[in-house]
Amino acid sequence: MTTKFLRATSLACLLVCARANADDYLFRNPSLPAAERISNILSLMTVDEKIAALSTDTSVKRLGIPSFGSSEGIHGVVKRGNEKKGLAAITTTQFPQPPGMGETWNPALVRTAGEIQGAEGRYITQNSQYNQPSLMLWGPQSDLARDPRWGRTEEVYSEDPFLAGTMATAFIKGLQGDDPRYWRSAALLKHFLANSNENGRGNSSSDFDQRLFWEYYAMPFRMGFEDGGARALMASYNAWNGVPMAVHPVINSLVIDTWGAEVISGDGGAVGNLVKLYHRYPDHKTAVVAAFKAGINQYLDKFQDEMKQAVAEGLVSEAELDTALRRKFQVTIRLGLIDPPDGNPYAAVKDGAEPWLSEQHRAQSLQVALESVVLLKNARNTLPLNRGKLKSIAVIGPLADGVHWDWYGGHPPYAVTPLDGIRAAAGDGVKIQFAADNTGGAAVKAARNADVAIVVVGNDPTCGPNMANDWTDAGTKPCADPGDGREGRDRETLALKQEELVKLVHAANPRTVMVLVSSFPYTINWSQQHVPAILHMAHSSQDEGTAIGRVLFGDFNPGGHLISTWPSSMSQLPPMMDYDIRHGHTYMYFKGKPLYAFGHGLSYTSFRYAKLRTSSPALAAGGTVTVDVDVTNTGRREGDAVVQLYVSHPASKVARPKQALAGFERVRLPAGATRTVHIPLKASQLAYWDTASGAPVVESGPVKLSIGASSADIKLTGKLAVQ
């Protein structure tokens, strides 16, 4: 008994002493170099602790090191709750889906959205009521909307690599903040690389050459790391040229060694797919080791038992574990998680009211929603509506009385439906009639008895309410509407099934406005031909209805522009699995006339472009010029012009896109005002990838400059000599 008592007392003393001495560990000293601090952490950890830290829980509880945790976060922090773990759902600010944020063409606004999301992740992590580590936010999604049939188009900013990269960079900077030492939160870019098909994605191969790798698919990721300061990404399910991305050598050779990535995450089930779908390895342990050797240091699969066995068998050394974790703990230090709170401006984000309830966060959410609305058509100035001349409005459609959330959205503190937003914008003097569909002739009757009919249609982002139970080894089950898509399922058609409802409403009341709330393009040829006015907005904004209502009544002048090409027919598209975009994907290589061009967007006012010039008549290979143009608001309303700069290479020795976006700026102008817009153009943006030398090459010769309101609406052209 005495011996047992002494042992227990000694153990208790050791534990108390360890806790007492925790603050004395070298890694607690913020004045030491990060490498020295991390070396101290690793020297104190057991092998089992090191293996455990390869999960999303990066804590070392014995040493008092907290986890930076994780959360989905492409347009808001996602905290839906978990009954099994006793976690309640947490509301957070929900912005429009990334295509909507892209349609703002406003990087500064997207950066603000990132700031808000990062601040809310900090609050949820550090507030004593919530205390859920959520500092590594899984976003931005930096893949490209190569094909409008892709089921996850809803997650990305654009089909254009420069626009997508610019928006991703802005979002990253917002998430991580501008403090010279500490990060607000950590961005994790998804999904590297060329992941734009859902059907068969678990073992499909995206096949294309080195030029397209550097000039197209990798560009948003490169910009996110080099310009945005990101240090983490998630490898995609698919292969590139036959090699699965979870074990592709490019992860080590480029992403880690050149871009400086610190966290490389596998995707959920991706390691298992290496065995089950790719048949690349004989068992799960071998696949776990292969992914680790390729650079993965964060698993979303079962891995711990397999890694312990691999270490015991000498397949993985402790030194290799240290190398993987050395990178990962850099993020811990950047977030200030083992530093005193003094000096870290983000350590204090924990007290007071929930930030998602603040006026600042609500106002910014509404602004993003407003600027995301795209006016696709406005014949005979149908819009804006004049509430003083209206007595009744019919609001019709299956999407009118709800806000649809997507698979990567969270719970908002409030949600304004289009019906509620229109009712609020119309005011008490206008009677609102609502019909969800034409059951019993309800939609036709409402439209016929109203001064104007507003029909709200679009897709269902989750293809019904049961997506969580719709998963199979091949992705997700087919959507009931073949025009819908989601993660795990590509679209079978670009036709809008609900366009039949639009036809019925228009027949009953020619004064019909179509509001298309969708995650991707539709071939709405009939509506474009017959419906007087059409608005487009992406899903999932908590302020969706308010934005739609204010735009319809002219309280806000729409200035959003499309971020992808809308074909007039699916027959205009190459085969879905043709990843060589030169065969007709995106506006850069599109064949035929689209329904709506990349960059298209109208306004309630008009603009004139004049005096295209450059700051220098020639551009040196390593230099920069400024492209200037005067823009005048020639209408009677304040409005936003989105000035787009495209380049082409008429004398290039290699095949080039017919045009490529190289710069843009959204500018707000009062009626009658003129402003000179300055767009920087770097010579490096004009380079092509030379396969022989394995390096970018800037060609000497003329470059055509085009300024337009869209890729198909060019206002001015000029030339620039590159030396």
N, C-alpha and C positions, 0 to 999 in steps of 0.2 A: 504493500500500500504506500509506504513511504517513498519507494523508488518511483512508483507511478505518479505520485503527487509531485515529486521533484521534477520528473520529466515534463508533466503538464505545466508546471510553473515556469520551467525553462522555456518551453515552447511559447507560452503566453508572453513571456518577457521578450523573446526574440521577435514575435509579431509586433508587440508594442514598440520595441526599439526600432524595428524596420520602418514602422509608420513614422516614428519620431524623426528618423534619419532620412526620410524620403526627400525632404527639402534640401538635404545636403548632397544629393547625387549631382555629379558634374553636369548631367544633361539639363538640370534645372537652372543652370547659369546662362542667362540670355546673352551675356557678353562673349561667350565662347563661340568659335566658328561652328556652323551647323554640322560639319563633318565630324568634328570632335564630339559634339553632343550625341550624335547618332551612334558613333562608335561606343560611347559609354552605355547607351541604351542596349545595344546589341550584346555587349559584354555581360550585361546583367540578366538577359533573357535566357530561359531554357529553350531547348529545341522545340518542345511542344508549344510553348508560347509563340515562338517564331512561326510555326506552321499555322497556328490559329489566326495570326495576324494577316495571313494571306486571304482572309475572308473580307467581308465589308465591315466587320467589327475590328477596328484597328487598335482597340484598347489593350493595355497591359495592366490589368487591375492591380496586380501585386506591386507594381511600381508607381501606381497612381497616374498612369498615362491614359487619358480619355480617348475614346474613338471619335473620329470625325464623321462616322456614319454615312448615310446615303439617303437620297430621295430622288425619285423621278422629278424632272424639272425642265420641260421644254417650253411651257407657257404658264408656269405656276408651280409652287411646291405642292407635292402630292402626299397627303396624309389622310388616307381613307379609313384608318383604324384597323385593328386586328383583334377580334374577340378572343382568339386562342391565346394571344400574348397579353390580353388585358389592356390594349391600347385603344383609346377612343379616337374617333375621327376629329381632325382639326381643320377648321375652315382656313383658306388662304386665298389671296388675290388670284383670280383666274383671268388671264389675258386671252385674246383670240389665238387660235391655233397658229403655229409658225407661218403657214401661207398668208394668214391675215397680217401678222407682224411684218412679213416681207412686203405685203401690198401697201404698207405705209410709205415705203421707200424713204424712211427716215431713221437712219442709224442712231441718231442722238436719242430718239424716242425709244428705240429698242434697247439702248443702253440703260435708260431709266427703268425699263421693265426688268432688266437684269438686276439693277440695284435693289429694286423692291423685292424681288424674289430672294436675292441673297440676304437682305435684311430680315426677311421673314424666316428663312432657314436658320439664321443666327438666333433669332428670338426663340424659336421652337427648341433649339439646342440648349440654350442657356437659361431660359425662364424656368423657375422651380416648379411651376404648375405642369409644364409639358415635359421638359427634360428628355427630349428625343433627339439624339445626335443626327443632324441633317445638314452637315456642312459640305459634303460632296454632292453637288446637284447634277444629276445626269442630264446634261444639256450643254450647249445646243446640239440638236440633231443636224449634222453637217453633211449628210448625203445630199444628192441632187435629184430633183424631180425629172429624171430623164424621160419618163414615159407616163402619160396621164392615166394609164391603166393600173399603175402601181397602187396597191392597197394602202400603203403608208405615206402617200403623197401629203396627207394631212400633217405630217410631222416636220416637213422641211421648208426652207425659205424660198427656194426658187429652182428652176432648171438651169439658171445661169451661174457659173462658178464664181464670178466676181461679185455679183449681187449676194449670193449665198454666203460667200466668205466675208463680205463686208458686214452683213447682218450678224453672222456668227461672232465675228471679232467684237462688234459692239456689245453683244449680249454677254460675252466672256468678260469684257472690261467692266460691265455693270455688276456681274456676279462677284468678281474678284476684287473690285475696288481699285482706288488709285493711291492707297497708302504705300509709301516706299518700302515698308518692311513687312506689313501683314496683309493677308487676304481677308476680305469679308466672308467669302465662301469659295469653294473650289469648283471649277467647271470640269465636266467630263464629257468630251465630245463623243457622239455616236454617229454611225456605226462604221468603222473603218474596215472595208472600203468597197465602193461600187455595189451597194446593197439596195437595189431598186426593183426587186421582184419578190413577191411573197410566195407564189405557188412554187413548191419545190425548193424553197430557200435553204433548207437545212443541209443540202449537199449540192446545190447548183453552182455552176462556175460562170463568173462574169469575165468574158474573154475580150481583151483589147490590148493594144500595144503600149509601149513606153510613152509615146507622145501623148496619148489620151490620158495616161496615168498622171503625167505632170501638168498637162495643159487643161485638163478637165476634172477628173474624178478626185485627185488629191488636193486640188487648189484650195477649196474651203478649209480643209484640215490644216494645210500648210499655213494659210493666213491666220487661222485660229491660234496656232502655236507661235508663229514668228511675229505676227502683228498684235495678237490679242493676249499673248502671255499664258496660254493654256499649258497644262502639264499633265493632262490625263485624257485617255480615250478608251472606248470599248471596241474590241474587235468584232467584226460582223460574222454572221453564220456562214455566208457564202465563201466560195473559193475565188481566187483571181488566177486565171489561166491554169486551173486545175489544182492549185495548192490552197487548202483552207486557210482563211485569214487568221484563225486562232493559232496556227503554227507557221505562218508565212515568214520567211527570213526578213522581209521588209520591216517587220515590227522592230527587230533589233537594229538592223542596218540603217534605217532612216528615222523611224519614230522615236526610238530611244537614243541612238548615238548622235543623230543630227538635230532633231527637233527638241531633244531634251526631255522627253516624256518621263514622268515619275510613277504614274499609276497606269497600268495596262490591264483592263478588265476583260475577262471573257464574258460572253452573253449567257443568259440562262439556258442551260442544256447544250451549249455549244461543244463542250468537251465530250459529253456523251455522244453527240452526233458524230464525232470523229471515229467512234467505234460502230455505232448503230447504223448510221446512214452512209458515211464515207467508206467504212470498212478499211480505214487506213491503219488502225492499230488493233492488236488482238484482244485487248482488254482495257478496262477503265484506268487502271493504274498506269499503264504505258501511255495512255492519252494524257493523263494528268501531268506526267513527267515531260512529255513532248511539249505541251503548252507552256509549262514553266520554263523550259529551256529556250523557248521561242520568245520569252519576254513577259508572259502573263504573271502578274503578281497580285491579282484579285480574282478569285473564283466565285462564280454564281452557281456552280455545280457542286455535287458531293465530291470532296477531295481530301479531307483530313486523314482518314484512315489510309488512303492510298499513298499520300505523301509521307506519312510516318513509316509505312512499309518501305517506300523507296529510299528514305534516308537510312533505314536499318540495313538495307541491302547494298548501300553504297551507290545507288543510282543518282542520288542528289546529295551533295555535301552541305555541311553547315555553312561553309563559306559562300556557297551559292545562295542559300537562304538569306544570308547577310546582305549580299549584293542586291537581291530583290527587295528586301525590306529597307535597305539604305535609301533607295529611291522613294519608297512609300512614306517613310518618316519625314522626308523633306516637306511633304504636304502638312503633316502634323505641326511642324515648326512654322511653316508659312502662315498657318491659321492661328498661331499663337497659343496653342492648346497646352503647352507646358511652360509658358512664360507667365510672370506676374501680370496682372491686368493693366498696370500702369504702362502707358505708352502704346497700348493697343486700342485704337479708337473703336474697335468692334466688340471689345470685351464687355462694354456697358450696355449692349443691345440685349436686355433681358428683363428690364423692369417696366412698369407702367402698363397702359392698356395695349391690347393686341394691335399690332401695326396694321393689320388688314382691315381694321375698323376705322383707321385714321382718315381724315379728309384728304391728306396728301396721296395716300395709296389709292383711294377711290377716284380722285381727280385724274391721276395718271392712268388708271385703268380705263376710264372713260375716254381720255384723249387718244389712247392707242386704238380703242374701238372706233372712234370717229374717223381717225385718219386711215383706217384700214378699209373703209367702204369704197367700192369701185363703182362708178357710174358707167355701165356698159353701153347704154343707149338712152337717148333723150330726144325723140322726134318731136318737133313742133313745140319745144320747151314745155313738155308735159309736166316736168318737175322744175322747180319745187311746187308743191301744192299750196294753194292760198286758203288758209283756214277761214278767212273772212268771207269766202265765197262758197264754202261747203256747208251743207246741212247734214249730210250723212255719208259715211264711209263703210264699205263692206270689207272686213278683214277676213281672208279666206286662206285655208291651207293647213296641211298636217304639221307644219313647222311654225305656225303663227302663235300658238299658245304654249310654247315651251322653249327651253334652251337645251340643246343637245350637248352632252358631255362626251368626251372621247376616252379611249383606253388609257391615255397618259394625262388626263386632267384630274384635278382635285375637287374638293368641295368648296364652293365660294361662300362668302358671308351673305350674299344676296344674289339674285338673278332676275334680270328684267327681260321678260319675253317681248317679242315683236308686238303682240297685241297690246300689252301694257304700255310699251314705249309709244306706239301710235296713239293710243288713247290719251296719254299724258301730253303728247305734242299737239294733238288736235284741239284740246281744251274742252271745257264744259259745253260749249255751244254746238258741238258736232256730235251727232248720234253715231255710235259705233255698233255695227252688226257683225257677229262672228259666226263662221261656219267652218268646221275643220275639214269637211269634204262635201261631196254632193249626195250624201245619203238622203233619200227622200226628196231630192232636188233642192237641198238646203243652200248649196253654194250658188246655184243659178238664181234662186229666188233672192238671196241676199245681194248679189251683184246687180240684178235687174232693178232693185229698189233703192240703190245707192247712187250718189253723185259720182263716186269713183270707187273702183274695186282694187284692193291691194291683195295679191295672192302670194303667199309665202311658201316656197317649196325648196326642195334640196335633198340631201342624202342623210342617212342615219349613220353616224360615225362608228357605231358598234354593231350595226346590222341587227338591232333588237336588244332586249334587256338582259340576255342570258349569255353574253360573250364569255364570261368566266368559265362556263361549262361547255363551250363550243370548240375546245381545243382537241386536236388529234395529232398524231405523229407527223402528219403532212401539213400542219398549220391550223387553220380554223375551218369550220364547215362552210359550205357555200352560203352566200347571203340570199335571202328570199328575193330581193330585188337585184338582178344581175348588174345593174348600174352602180350598186354600192360596193365598197371595198373596205377593208380593215386590215390590221396586222394579221398575217397568216392567210390572207385571201386577196388576190388581185381582182380587179373589175373585169367583167365579161363583155361589157358594152359601155359606151360613153353616152348612150341615150338616157334622157331624163324621163322616167316612167310617169312622173307627176306632171309632165307637160300636157298630158291629156286633160288634167284639171284646168290648166291655164287656158287651153282652147275653149273649154266650156264657159269659163268665166268671161273670156274675151268676147265670145259670141253673145253673151247676155248683156255685156256692158263694154263697148269698145274702149272706153276710158279706163283701161286696166294698167296697173303697174305691177311688174313682176319683181319680187325680191327673192333672189336665189341665194340661199344660205348653204354653202357647200364646201367640202374639203378639197375639191379638185374640179377640173374642167368638165363641161358637158357640151354635147353637140346640139345646142338649142337653136337650130336653124329656123324652125317655124316661129319661135318667139321673137328672134331677132328680126324676122321679116314682118311680123304682124303686131307685136305688142309695142305700144308707144314708148315705154320707158322700162329699163331693166337695171336693177342694182345687184351687186354681188358683195357678199361678206362671208368670211370663214366662220366656223363654229366656235362655240365654247367660251365666248366672252361673257363675263357676268353683266356687262353693260350692252349686250347685243341689242336689246329692244330700244334702249335709249338712243343708241347711235343710229339705228334705222329710222326711228321716229324723227329725230332732229334733222337728219339728212333729207327725208321725204318732204319736210315742211320748210326747208331752206334755212333752218337755224344754224346749220353747218354746211358749208359748201364742200361736196365730196372732192377729194384729191388723190384717192388711192389709184394705183395702177397695177395691172396684172403682172404676175411673176413667172408666168409660163405661157406657152403657146396653146391656144384652144383650137384644136382641129375642127373642121367642118364635117369631117367624116373619119371614122376609125380606119377606113381604108387608106388614109394618108399616112398612117404610121407603119414603120418597119415592124418585123416580128418582135414580140415582147422581149425575147432573150438575145436580141442583137444589141450587144453593148458597144458596137462601133457606131457612135452617134453620127459619123459622117455619112451613114446610109439614110439619113433623113430625120433623126431625132433633134429636138430643140430648134429654136428659131435660127440658130447658126447654120443649120443644114436642112431645114424643113423644105419639103418639096410640095408645091401647090400653094393655094391661097387659104390661110386659116380663117376660121370664123372670127376670132379675135387674136390679134398679134401680141407677141410678148411686149410688155410695157404699155399696153393700151389702157386708157382711162380718160373719161371726159369730166367736164366741170360745168357749173352753172354760169361761168364767165368764159372769156376767150383770151388768148395770149398771142402776142407777136414776138418773133425771135429775129434779132438783127445783129449785125457786126460781129460775126465769128472771127476771132483772131487768136494768136498765140503770143506768149510772152517773149518768144524767140522764134526766128524763122527756121531754125534747125535744132535738132535734139541730139546731143551726144549720147554715145552708147550707155554711159553710166549716169546720165543726167535726168532732169525733170523739167518739164515746161508746164505752164498754166494755160489752159484753154478757156478763153473768155467769150461770153455772149451776153448781149443785152436782151432782157425779157420784159415785155410791157403787158400789163393787164389792160386789155382794150374793152373790157365789159363794164358793167355797172355794179358788180359785186366784188367784195374781197374774195380771193381764191388762191389756191396752191397750184403752182406749176411744178411738174417733175421734169427737170431738164436732163436729158439722157445723151451721153456721148458714146458713139460707136466708132470703132476703127476697123479698117480693112486694109489689105496689103496687095495692091494691084500688080506689083512687080515681084512678088515673092518667088523664090526658087522652089519652095515646097508648097503643098496644098494647105490652104488656110480656110477658116470659116469665111462665109460671105460677109459677115459682120460680127463684131463682138463688143459687148458692153465694156467700156473702159473707165467710166465715171458717171456720176449723176449727183443731182442736188434737188431737194424739195424746197421750194421757196414760196413764202406767202407774200402776196402783193395786194395792197389796197386797190380799189378801182382807179384806173388811170396812172398808176405808179409804174416806174421803170427801175429795174435793178440789174446791175452787172453781176452775172454768176461766174464764179471762178472755179474751174474744175482742174485739179492737178493730174498730170499724166506722166508716169515714170517710164523711162525707156525699158525697164525690166518687164513692164506689162506687155510690151510688144514682142517679147522673145518667143521663139518656138523651141521645143526640146530637140536637140540634135542627138539622134540615137548613136551615131558613130563616135562622137566625143563624150557622150554621157553628160552633157551640160546644156544649159540654155544658151541660145544664140540670138543676139539682136542684129537683124539684117540692116545693112545700109540700103537706102532707097526711099522712095516716097511712101507715105502712109496717108490714106484718105481719112479725114475726120468728118463725121456726120453728127449733127445736132438734131434731135427730134423729140417729139412728144410720145413716141413709141418706136419700136424697131421698124414699123411700116409707115410711120408718119414723120419723115425726115424733113426738117425745115431749112437747114443750111448745110452746106458742105464746104470743105477746104482741104488743103494739103499741108503736110508737114514733112520736111526732109529729115531723115535719120542718118547720122554720120557715123 
